Amino acid sequence: DSNRFIMGSGKNTIITIPNGNSATFNVVENTTRTSPGNVNITLRDFVLDGNKTNVSGVNDGINIFYFTNGVNISNVESNNFTSDGFWIRGYEFSNTTIISENVARNNNEHGIYASDIYEKLIVTNNQTESNGTYGIAVRYAYDGAVVSGNSARNEAVGIQLYDTANLSLSDNGVYSSSDYGYNIFNSANITV
């Protein structure tokens, strides 16, 4: 799957998991899991509602993983999921991954979770609030990642960097975290 573009009309485009759903699935997910994979994926201007109080399945809002190159997610809200709002995993990313100007609220796990992205990762100007574990988690990012201008409120951990290197962390706001505002573990060359 290449050159995929999903664009809504902002807050007027709402996709909600129906009441009573017990299936485990992700609302937006890539389907090609072999190399060369999914190239140039753009998701923008829509709202995903996991409806977690009325469903029993395990669901992510957006789950992009494996063999994916050139991901751009902007102006998307992913709220009320039984797992993660956004989960972007790399392994074979070769172009810049941009996660910018999104909102993740009231998800049971992470608001925004980006892992295994070995090329450029940019996480900017996102808002997370009241997610179960981390507002923003960046794990296994090694080549010039930027985490800036984000806001994390009422999280267990506002922003986590785990096993990262050569990353810039700047101008983020972390408010009312129950465990840690920032959790930086096993990481090197972090510019603050």
C-alpha positions in Angstrom: 0.0 0.0 0.0 1.6 3.2 -1.1 0.6 6.9 -1.4 -2.4 6.6 0.9 -4.1 9.9 1.9 -7.0 10.0 4.4 -8.3 13.5 5.0 -11.5 14.5 6.8 -13.0 17.9 7.4 -11.6 18.4 10.9 -13.8 18.0 14.0 -16.8 17.4 11.7 -15.4 14.0 10.6 -15.9 11.6 13.5 -15.4 7.9 13.4 -16.8 6.1 16.5 -16.6 2.4 17.5 -20.2 1.3 17.9 -21.7 0.5 21.3 -21.4 -3.1 22.4 -18.5 -3.9 20.1 -16.3 -6.7 21.5 -13.9 -7.2 18.6 -10.2 -6.4 19.0 -9.1 -4.1 16.1 -7.6 -0.8 15.3 -9.6 1.9 13.6 -6.8 3.0 11.2 -4.1 0.4 10.5 -1.7 -0.4 7.7 -2.2 -3.8 6.1 1.1 -4.5 4.3 3.5 -6.0 6.8 6.3 -7.1 4.5 9.1 -5.1 2.8 8.8 -2.7 0.9 5.6 -2.1 2.9 3.6 1.1 3.1 5.1 4.2 1.6 3.9 7.8 2.0 1.0 7.6 4.3 -0.8 10.9 5.3 -3.6 11.0 7.8 -5.2 14.3 8.7 -8.2 16.3 9.8 -10.5 13.8 11.5 -11.6 12.6 15.0 -11.5 8.9 16.2 -13.6 8.0 19.2 -12.9 4.6 20.8 -16.1 4.8 22.9 -14.3 2.8 25.6 -17.1 2.9 28.2 -19.4 1.1 25.7 -17.1 -1.5 24.1 -15.1 -4.5 25.4 -12.5 -5.1 22.7 -8.9 -3.9 22.8 -8.5 -1.1 20.3 -6.1 1.5 19.2 -7.1 4.6 17.3 -4.2 4.6 14.8 -1.8 1.7 14.6 0.9 2.1 11.9 3.6 -0.5 12.1 6.4 -2.4 10.3 7.9 -1.5 6.9 6.3 1.9 6.7 8.1 4.9 5.1 7.1 8.5 5.1 4.3 8.8 7.6 2.6 12.2 8.3 -0.2 12.4 10.9 -1.6 15.8 11.6 -4.7 17.4 13.1 -6.1 14.1 14.2 -7.9 13.5 17.5 -7.8 9.9 18.9 -9.7 9.7 22.2 -11.3 7.1 24.5 -9.6 4.0 23.3 -9.2 0.8 25.4 -5.5 0.8 24.4 -3.5 3.6 22.6 -4.6 6.7 20.8 -1.7 6.6 18.4 0.9 3.8 18.0 3.5 4.2 15.3 6.2 1.5 15.1 9.0 1.5 12.6 11.7 -1.2 12.0 12.1 -0.2 8.3 11.2 3.5 8.3 13.4 5.3 5.8 11.8 8.7 5.5 10.8 11.3 8.0 7.9 10.4 10.3 5.9 13.5 11.4 3.3 13.4 14.3 2.1 17.0 14.6 -0.8 19.0 16.0 -2.8 16.0 17.2 -4.8 15.3 20.3 -5.0 12.2 22.4 -7.3 12.1 25.4 -8.6 9.5 27.8 -7.0 6.4 26.3 -6.3 3.5 28.6 -2.6 3.2 27.6 -0.5 5.7 25.7 -1.7 8.9 24.1 1.1 8.9 21.5 3.5 6.1 21.3 6.3 6.1 18.7 8.8 3.2 18.7 11.6 1.6 16.6 11.9 4.6 14.3 15.5 4.6 13.1 15.3 7.6 10.8 14.1 11.1 11.5 11.1 11.4 13.9 9.3 14.7 14.5 6.7 14.9 17.4 5.6 18.5 17.6 2.7 20.6 18.9 0.6 17.7 20.1 -1.8 17.7 23.1 -2.3 14.7 25.4 -4.5 14.5 28.5 -5.6 11.9 31.0 -4.2 8.8 29.2 -3.5 5.7 31.4 0.3 5.5 31.2 2.3 7.9 29.1 1.1 11.1 27.3 4.0 10.8 24.8 6.4 7.9 24.7 9.3 7.7 22.3 11.3 4.5 22.4 14.2 3.2 20.3 14.6 6.4 18.2 18.2 7.0 17.2 18.6 9.5 14.3 17.8 13.1 15.1 14.4 12.8 16.6 12.7 16.1 17.7 10.1 16.2 20.5 9.0 19.9 20.9 6.1 22.1 21.6 3.9 19.3 23.1 1.6 19.5 26.1 0.9 16.5 28.4 -1.7 16.9 31.2 -2.9 14.6 34.0 -0.8 11.6 32.8 1.1 9.0 34.9 4.2 10.1 33.0 4.0 13.1 30.8 6.8 12.4 28.3 9.0 9.3 28.3 12.2 8.8 26.3 13.4 5.2 26.5 16.5 3.9 24.8 16.9 6.9 22.5 19.9 8.8 21.2 20.6 12.0 19.4 17.2 13.6 20.3 16.1 17.2 20.8 13.6 17.8 23.6 12.4 21.4 23.9 9.5 23.7 24.7 7.2 21.0 26.0 4.7 21.5 28.8 4.0 18.8 31.3 1.4 19.4 34.0 0.0 17.3 36.9 1.7 14.0 36.3 1.1 11.4 39.0 4.5 9.6 38.6 7.0 11.6 36.5 6.8 14.7 34.4 9.7 13.4 32.2 11.1 9.9 32.3 14.3 9.6 30.4 15.8 6.2 30.6 18.8 4.5 28.9 19.2 7.4 26.5 22.2 9.4 25.2 22.9 12.7 23.6 19.6 14.3 24.5 19.6 18.1 23.8 17.3 20.1 26.1 
